[in-house]
């Protein structure tokens, strides 16, 4: 019983077409001394800020985090008092756009103008997540989106 999924599991067949096996893209190497490429070693320093978006049924929150130090540089969420009072709903697309705009303002106050975003495995890059990302881009944050 091998896992079947669209997200990261691919089926392959051996050379003699006898025995299929599965390969997961996110699998870690068993060899800790394996060669690590230059890009893998330096990407945290070349693109130090990452965007993290969390959307639930009740609220939306987003933050910009420094990869190396794990410090949150800018945070915005619809659960905070000042934003909660202004919005009609805390989890619809206008709320996501407002969160993106507020996060962009707070990031610029902290002198952060570029960031990268990689969606989680379970997240699709559409709808509310896309609204937050597009709002950040429209408000002056240069955001690189990495879709696998």
N, C-alpha and C positions, 0 to 999 in steps of 0.2 A: 504494500500500500504506500505509494509515493504521493507526496502532496501535489495537488494540481492547482495552479493559480495563474492569473495573468501577471501578478506582481513579482517578478524576480525569479521564478522557477521555470527552467527550460528543460525539456526532455531531449536526450540524445540517445543514439544507438551506437554500440561498439562497432569496430571495423568489420566484423563478420556478421553484422545485423542480427546477432543472437540475443543480446541482453541489454535492455534499455536501463539507463541510470539517470538520476536527476542531478542537476547542478544548480546551486543557489548562488546568485551574484553577491550577496552580502556575507558569504561564508568567510570566516577568518582562517588564516593560514596556520597549520600545525607547526610550522618551522619558524621559531621566533627570530632566527638569524637570517631570514630571507631578505634579499635586497629591497630596499625602499627607495623609490625613485626621488629625484630632486624635487619634482613637483609635489609629491606627497609630503616631503619634509618641509617645504617652504610655503605651502598654500595658506597655512595659518598666519603667517607673517605678511604675505602679500595681500591677502584679503582678510584683515583681522576681525571685521565685524559681521555677525550673522543675524538674520532676522528669524524670530520664532513667533509663529502665529498659533493661537489656540482658540478654537471656536467650539462652544458647546450650545446646547439648546437655549440656555438662559443668558449667556454673555459672550463677549469677544474680548480677547486681550492679545497684545502684541508687544514684543520687546526687541531691542537691539543689544546683542551681547558681544563682548570682546572675547575672541576665541582663546587667546593665550592666558589671560588672567581670569576668565569666567566672570567678569563683572558686567552687570547690566548698566548700559550707558543711558538708555532711554526706555521708558515703559509707558504704555497707555492701555487702558481697559475700560469697558463700559460699566464696571462695578464701582468705579471711583465716584465720589459724591458729586463733583463738579460736572462730570460728563453725564452721569445718570439723570440729573435733573433736566438737562436740555433735550435728551433724546426721547422720542415717543416709544420706540421699542429698542431693547438692548441687544438684539441678535439678528436684525435684518441687514440688508445690503447698505442702506444709508448709514447705519451704525458702523459698518465696516469701513465705509469711506471716511467717516468722521475720525475713526481710530487711526487710519492711515495718515490723515492730515495732521492730527495732534502729535502722532509719533514723529512725523517729519519735522515739525516745529521744534520738538524737544531734542531731536537728534542734531539739528542745526545749532541749537544753543550749546550743545556739548561738542561742537566742531566735528561731527561725523557726517560725511557727505557721500560715502560709498559703503555698500554692504552687499552680502550675497545671501541667497535664499535657496535652500534645497528642501522641497516638500518631504514630509514623512512618507513612509511606505503606504500607509492607509489613506493619505490625503490625495485628492484629485486637485489639479491646478485649474479650478473653475469656480464660478459662483462667488462665494463670500471671500475665499482666500485670494482669488484673483482681484477682487475689489480692493482689498487691503493693499496688495502689492501695487496695483495700478495707481491707487491714491498716493502711495509713497513716491512713485516715479513722477507723477504729475506735480507733486509739491517739492521737487528738487533733489530727491535722494537718488543717486545713481545705483540702481539695484541690479545685480546679475542673478538671473534665475537659472538654476541648474536642474533640468529635467532629464531623468534617465530614460 
